Amino acid sequence: MPLKIKFQNLLITVFTFFILLVSFPVTAQTSDPGSLTSGPEKGSLVIVGGAMKDTNIALKFMELAGGKDAPVIVVPTASGAETFDAEKVIRFLTRLGATRVSMVHTYNPEEANTPEFTAPIREAKGVWFTGGRQWRIVDAYASTQAEKEFRNVLSRGGVIGGSSAGATIQGSFLARGDTKTNRIMMGDHQKGFGYLTNSTIDQHLLVRNRQFDLIEVIKAHPGLLGIGLDENTAIIVRNNIFEVMGASFVAIYDAGLWGKDNNNQRDLYMPVNNTFFLLRSGDKYDLNTRRVVYWGGNSRSIYKENDKK
């Protein structure tokens, strides 16, 4: 074959390959390599969707802290109140028999760096963040010694819990973190404390008709796992597994499932637009593999042996 014809054929091949390459859309990855969603290596998380009335959730928090005599602190900073009645702040635990509960609070990050302020955190086996606006927790404690000591509670095998704003702060992306209004999903504060890595957490889900709000965040950050909790409902996180506890539902937003007719979990009752599915009390979910591992409502495991491979 003449050299000219060979060169023409080569050009045609290269051109055809280029056309095919640009003709097919690139699908966004659901997460960055090495940025999988996971819980703490040690310790536990209790993440509540607000309006906690179920005493079993508070009792579970106390159990994970080490019992009624374990040292526990309550952090009410998210509320924004000028003053606090410490007795009222800690009452939800003391009325259940907790004997060593104290309040820790400041709006001043300089104070949050002092040894005097962090002393009770260093002794604590449990930390509870109350509700309000999550950005206030960030402004007071982010990058301070207090924040380091909060995380050290987990390193000691303790528990971090929180309700409403105290739930959202535990994710890595801070949903509703804008100082102007809580209706802005991606605002001027976007970094949470990340006890649950590569995640974003919303609360008051169904009661406030928020079930579609996290979709905006996941579209912008498809690698994040979105978790929406309704009121009086919690997830109890140990390592990479969480179990749902409480009266209502937890919604899971995983961009890796969007737009697919099928997935490898036939038991998921996905809505038509495939944007979220719901879990209820007793259901268990693997954060790392993003799979439901137990349907408690159906009293049966769907975690097959071949899923472990």
N, C-alpha and C positions, 0 to 999 in steps of 0.2 A: 504494500500500500504506500502511495507517495507520501512524503513527509507533510505536505500541505494538507492532505485529507486527514491525516492523523491529528494534526494540530486543530483542525476544524472540529473533529469529533470530540477532542478534549475540551474545547471551549463550550460545545453544546452540553457535555456532561456537567461541567462546573456550573453553567448557567441554570440547568435543570435543578441541580442540587440546591442552588441559592433560592430559586423560586419555591421549592418545597419547604425550605427552611423558614422563609418569611411567611408562608401561607398558613402554617399551623401555629395557633396561639400557644404561648408559654403558660403553663399552669403554675400559679404561685404555690410554693411549698407551705405546708401547714405549720411548720416550725423550723427554726434554724437548727442545724446540727449542733448538738451539745446544749440546746436550750429547751430541753424537755420539761414538761410540767412535773413537779415533784413536791412532796411534803418534806418536813424536817427529818434528817437522819436520826436524830434523837428527840424524844419528847413528843408532844401531841398538840393538835390545834382543835379548838372548838369554835366554829364559825356559825353565827346565828343571824337569821334574816330580819331581826328586830322584833319588838313587842313580845319578848320572851315571857310566857306564862307557864310553860311546862316546867315544873320543878325538877323533873328528871334530867333536863339539860344542865341545870345548875349543879345537880347532884353528880352528874357525870364529870363536870369540870372539877369539882372537889375531889372526886375519886382519882382522877388523873393527876391531880396535884399532890396526892398522897394521903388524902383523908381529911376529916374535919379539923384536925390539929395542925395541918400543914400551913406554913406561912404563905399568905396570898396577899397581893396588892390589887387595888382597883384604881384605874386611871380614868377620871371623868372629863379630861381636857377637851374632848370633842364637843361638849355641850356649849362652850363659850360663856358660861355663867361667870359673873364677877366673883361670887363667893360660893362655897359649898358647905353643906352640913355633912360632915364625914359619916356620921351615924346613918343618915339616910342613904348616902351613896353606897355603903357596904351592906345595907339591910337585906338585900336579896340573897346574900350568902349567910349572914349571921342568923337570920330567922330559920335557916335550915340546919343550924348547929355548928357552923364554922366558928372557930374560937380565936384564930390568929389572922384576922383580916384588917388591913389598914389602907388608907387612901394615899395615893401619891399624885401630886398635881403641880404643874407650873405652866405658864405661857411663855416663860423666858428661857431660851436655849442656853444662856450663860449659866443660869441656875441649874439646868439639867446636866451640866458638866461637872458640878461640884460633888465631892465625896460625900457630903452630908445628904444631898438629895438622893444619890444613887445607893446609899447604904441599905435601905430596905429592899431595893430591887435585887441587890447582890445576895440577899438572904432568901428571896422568894422562891417558892416552888410553883407558883401560879401567878399569871398576870391577866387581868381582865380589862379590856377597853370598852367603855360605855358608848352610847350613841350620841349623835350630834352631827357635826360636819367633819369629815375625815381630814381635810386640809389643815385643821387646827392641830391635829396630832402631828402632822408633818412639820408645821412651823415651829412647834415646841420642842420636838425631840429628834428630828432627822439629823444624822451625822453627829449626834452628841454621845457622851458617855452613857447617858440613860438608854439610848437606843441600843447600844452595844450590850448593855446589861439585860435589856429585855430579851435579846436573842440568846444571851448566855443562860437564861432560864431553860430554854430548850436544850442547850448543850448539857445541862445537868439532868436532863430527863424529865423536866417539868412540863407545864402546859401553858399555852397562850390562848386566851379566848376573847371573844368580843361579839357585840351585837350591833346591828345597823352600821354606823360608821366604824365601829370596832370590828366589824366583819370585813368591810372593804379595805381597811388599812392593811390587812394581812395578805392581800394580793400584791403582785409586782407592778401592775398598771393600775393607777388610782382612778377608777371610774367616778364620775360626779365630783371631781376634785376642784371645781372652779369656785373661786371666792365670791363671785357675783350671785350665782344661783345653782341649786343642785340639779337643775334640768339640763345643764350642759354636761354631756358625757365625757368629753375630752377637753378639759379646761386648762387653767393656769397651773394646776398641780397634777402631775401625771405619774409620779413615782411613789408607789407604796413601799411598805417594809419588806415585802417579798418573802414572808414565811412560807407561802405557797408560790413557788417560782413559776415564771412564764404564765401568769394567770391574771384575770381581772374578775372582780367579785362585785355583784350588785345585790341589793336587799329590798325588803318590802315588795317583793316581786309582783304577786298577783293582786294583793290588796290595793296597791296603787297603780295597777294596770301598766306595769313596767316590763312586761315579758318580751317586748320587741326592742327595748332600748339598747341592750348590749350588742345587737346586730351591727350597729354603727361602729362600735369599737372593734369588733372582730373583722369587719370589712377592711378597716384601716390597718389592723394588725392581725393578719390571719394566722400567725403563729401562736397567738395567745389562746388559752383555754378559758372560755367564759363560763362563770358559775353564777346563777341567779337564785337567791333563796327567798322564799316567801316568809311571812312573819311566823313566829313561834315554831320555826323549823331550823335545824342545824345540820352541819356535816361534822363528823368526828374524824379527824385526820391522824393516821398513824403511818409514818413512812410514806408510801405512795398510794395507799388505799384509804378511801373515806367511806363512812357509812352514814346514811341519812337517818336523822332522828327528829321526831316532832310531828306536828299536826298536819302539815301541808306538803308542798312540793318543792323540789330543787330542779332548776332548768340547766341543761348542759348545752353550750354553744361551741361547736367544733367545726371549723371551716373545712376540715378534711372530709366531712360528711356532706357538705353542701352540694347540691346539684346532682347527687348520685341516686339512681333508682334503687340500687341495692347496696348493702354493706355487709360486713361479715358478722353482723349481729341481727338476725332476723326478728328478734323480739323487740327491737326499738320501734316504738310507734311514732314515727317521724311525721310532722305536719307536711302538707303538700309542698311548701317552699323549702323544706329540709333545713330549717335554720336552728332548731333546738328540739330537744326531747326532755321529758320529765322523769324524775326519779321520786320515789316516796319512801316513807319510813321503812327501814330494813334493807333497802337496796344498797349495794356496794359497788364502788367504781374505782378502777385503777387509773390514777392520774398519769402515770408514765406511759402506759400503752393506750390510754384513752379508750378503755373498754369497760362496759358494765360486766362485773364478774359475779354478781348475785342479784337475782330479783327477789327481794325479801317478801314483796307483796304476793308473789306466786309460790313462796316457800320452796324454791328449787334453784339449784345452781346452774348457771349456763357457762361456767368456766370449764371448758373441755380440756382433756389431757393434752391434745395436740396444740392448744393455745399456748402452752408453756414452752414450746420449742422455739 
